[in-house]
Amino acid sequence: MSSFRMMKGLIREIQALIARFWWGSTETKHQIHWGDWEKLCIDKWSGGMGFRNLEDFNQALLAKQGWKLVTNLDSLFAQVLKALYYPNSDFLKADLGSWCYNVWREELLFFFEPRQRCPPNTYVNSLMNDNGDWNIEALEEKIHEDDIPWILGIQTRRECGEDDLLWHYTINGEYTVASGYVLTQLEKQKAETSNKEIERSWWKAVWHSKLTPKGGTKSKNMKTMKKRDRAFSTVSSHPLRVCIVGSGPAGFYTAEKMLKAHQEAQVDIVDRLPTPFGLVRSGVAPDHPETKVVVNQFSRVAQHERCSFFGNVFLGSSISLCELRKLYDVVVLAYGAESDRVLGIPGEDLAGIYSAREFVWWYNGHPDCVGLNPDLKSTDTAVILGQGNVALDVARILLRPTAELATTDIASHALAALKESNIRKVYLVGRRGPVQAACTTKELRELLGIRDLYVHIQKEDLHKTPVDEEELKNNRIQRRIYELLSKAVTTGPSHPSPGQRELHFVFFGNLIGIEPGKQIAVGTKQFEDLGCGMALKSIGYKSKPVDGLPFDNQQGIVPNIKGRVLSDTSTDPRLVEEGLYVCGWLKRGPSGIIGTNLYCAEETVASISEDVEQGLLKSTSRLPKPGREGLLQLLDDRNVRVLPFTAWEKIDSEERRRGSINNKPREKLATWEELLKVAGE
């Protein structure tokens, strides 16, 4: 079976023997076959028995041989077939030809080709521009929109090597017969009915039921089945009502996964801002438009017939968490991190000391920070405490020529201030060395690539210990970061030219304190005072708790198990808050890229689905919870002005119109007054 395609007649004969054995038929005794063989081959969770379909299994085995031909080019088998059938191309581009041996016919015809979301013969280097960065137009043309955020999160390198062939359906990228066979079955079953999820849940309950031995008492098991049956009938008769607090990546990915996993669910997304998309709008740097294309995917989620967006709704003042839980079967908190960690050093609260989060919100037009007004005129030096991606973003915005920023969606007030800025020197101060730098290669390369920028790093800071050597050996990303920093030292000038902008990396810096006059005391191998007129703290974001929510103040997260909120972590088993879940930074802390929230949302939604299947989301009343209607009624009684997604579309349209005047993608409305006015027009 692993080398040749079996004849269909032989397959039917073997399957007939298996079927006769299953139904109890013999040569002298024939039994009725109560189920079609194809249905018996469906997995158990979909109502079948999980038997192997021999034809599909044969095809999956043949695909294994094809995989070996494209991944093990030096094998004798691969070399012989290449010499005979595709001497001037490769296996994936070969055709059958006018004549061939049976072994080649079987390999070529039945090599299991993965499902492709992009055109055939699309290579990674065709998705990049001449600079070695991702080409957004090529991605949108050839790649499925769900995959673009993940691809943009992959660090590129300018020296593109050869492409590797990976199998998308296994963790290690290697083809397996099991994954190939499962994929054939999924392809056959992809025409799902609207209640497919409920049906799968019911079958899971059946197969997991603990039945008594034949002839024993059945009453207990019958009660169990009736109880579960009532739970599933409740789910099907009363759609699951879900409220997600927060409209950033975590919130929208959760909504998308919930809509797919529960075909009847009604999902409402609430946010305190009139504008959705959270960090994508207010956190992603304006000169990174490629990262923001994910809003197209989120917009389609918000426009889904079973999904609604309600802006200008404040959790805690407009409505409490307790009230939300009474209105909805499921409440998912995904409101992110809107505060900052503290350094805990003297002088941290002096004037002219800002958090990087506030500065990022300021140049991205967040209405809460439009009045920040950092003083960029009275000093030529800024110190950024931290060396992560946010710190590098801030440094790049301060040092990059404003002519290059003028065509981005940077807020107009920020662009005006940067045009008048006198800052020419930026220090990036970190506690660790270059081997442990917390940034990514993409961010570092962009910063080091600023035109006419002098970069300074102490050569002794680049000295590697044996521990550093081992770390670089095992970590390709950290090795690339170290190489970029080393190259900046060896290829750049030894001194800045007059008027040239400067970037200084300070490694192994242990912050001692900040004195009046903006003297920042740094302990490295010796104590040093860095004179500056502005300092920015970039040491991490921190989530804020709300009334009625268990919260771990030390870690800045909600205690949870796979997204389920824990009410008490001291007991065993730990107590879970019924119907309350978390996702995103509030769940795991401020880490990862936008695409990380996709995995995070999948885990939380999987926990919700398990709880639904087990009947744990029970209501004290037989009546369904009010959900959306109850929320809107309560907010209306309190005179809260709710802004639906159509209001955001008005804001979006006006921002694009204003941006077109100045050759920008958009001109952001940055005050609450402007946003609310345009939303109501």
Stockholm file with secondary structure:
# STOCKHOLM 1.0

chainA/1-681         MSSFRMMKGLIREIQALIARFWWGSTETKHQIHWGDWEKLCIDKWSGGMGFRNLEDFNQALLAKQGWKLVTNLDSLFAQVLKALYYPNSDFLKADLGSWCYNVWREELLFFFEPRQRCPPNTYVNSLMNDNGDWNIEALEEKIHEDDIPWILGIQTRRECGEDDLLWHYTINGEYTVASGYVLTQLEKQKAETSNKEIERSWWKAVWHSKLTPKGGTKSKNMKTMKKRDRAFSTVSSHPLRVCIVGSGPAGFYTAEKMLKAHQEAQVDIVDRLPTPFGLVRSGVAPDHPETKVVVNQFSRVAQHERCSFFGNVFLGSSISLCELRKLYDVVVLAYGAESDRVLGIPGEDLAGIYSAREFVWWYNGHPDCVGLNPDLKSTDTAVILGQGNVALDVARILLRPTAELATTDIASHALAALKESNIRKVYLVGRRGPVQAACTTKELRELLGIRDLYVHIQKEDLHKTPVDEEELKNNRIQRRIYELLSKAVTTGPSHPSPGQRELHFVFFGNLIGIEPGKQIAVGTKQFEDLGCGMALKSIGYKSKPVDGLPFDNQQGIVPNIKGRVLSDTSTDPRLVEEGLYVCGWLKRGPSGIIGTNLYCAEETVASISEDVEQGLLKSTSRLPKPGREGLLQLLDDRNVRVLPFTAWEKIDSEERRRGSINNKPREKLATWEELLKVAGE
#=GR chainA/1-681 SS CCSSCCCHHHHHHHHHHHHHHHHTCCSSCCCCCCSCHHHHTSCGGGTSCCCCCHHHHHHHHHHHHHHHHHHCTTSHHHHHHHHHHCTTSCGGGCCCCSSCCHHHHHHHHTCCCCCCSSCTTCCGGGGBCTTSSBCHHHHHHHSCTTTHHHHHTSCCCSSCCCCCCCCTTSTTSCCCHHHHHHHHHHHHTCSCCTTHHHHHHHHHHHHHCCCCCTTSCCHHHHHHHHHHHHHHHHHHHSCCEEEEECCSHHHHHHHHHHHHHCTTCEEEEECSSSSCCTHHHHTSCTTCGGGGGHHHHHHHHHTSTTEEEEBSCCBTTTBCHHHHHHHCSEEEECCCCCEECCCCCTTTTSTTEEEHHHHHHHHTTCTTSTTCCCCCSSCSEEEEECCSHHHHHHHHHHHSCHHHHTTSCCCHHHHHHHHTCCCCEEEEECSSCGGGCCSCHHHHHHHHTSTTEEEEECGGGGCCCHHHHHHHHHCHHHHHHHHHHHHHHHHSCSSCCTTCEEEEEECSCEEEEEETTTEEEEESSSEEEEECSEEEECSCEECCCCTTCCCBTTTTBCCEETTEEEEESSSSSCEEEEEEEECTHHHHCSCSCTTHHHHHHHHHHHHHHHHHHTTCSCCSSSSCCCHHHHHHHHHHHTTCCCBCHHHHHHHHHHHHHHHHHTTSSCCCCCSHHHHHHHHHC
#=GC SS_cons         CCSSCCCHHHHHHHHHHHHHHHHTCCSSCCCCCCSCHHHHTSCGGGTSCCCCCHHHHHHHHHHHHHHHHHHCTTSHHHHHHHHHHCTTSCGGGCCCCSSCCHHHHHHHHTCCCCCCSSCTTCCGGGGBCTTSSBCHHHHHHHSCTTTHHHHHTSCCCSSCCCCCCCCTTSTTSCCCHHHHHHHHHHHHTCSCCTTHHHHHHHHHHHHHCCCCCTTSCCHHHHHHHHHHHHHHHHHHHSCCEEEEECCSHHHHHHHHHHHHHCTTCEEEEECSSSSCCTHHHHTSCTTCGGGGGHHHHHHHHHTSTTEEEEBSCCBTTTBCHHHHHHHCSEEEECCCCCEECCCCCTTTTSTTEEEHHHHHHHHTTCTTSTTCCCCCSSCSEEEEECCSHHHHHHHHHHHSCHHHHTTSCCCHHHHHHHHTCCCCEEEEECSSCGGGCCSCHHHHHHHHTSTTEEEEECGGGGCCCHHHHHHHHHCHHHHHHHHHHHHHHHHSCSSCCTTCEEEEEECSCEEEEEETTTEEEEESSSEEEEECSEEEECSCEECCCCTTCCCBTTTTBCCEETTEEEEESSSSSCEEEEEEEECTHHHHCSCSCTTHHHHHHHHHHHHHHHHHHTTCSCCSSSSCCCHHHHHHHHHHHTTCCCBCHHHHHHHHHHHHHHHHHTTSSCCCCCSHHHHHHHHHC
//
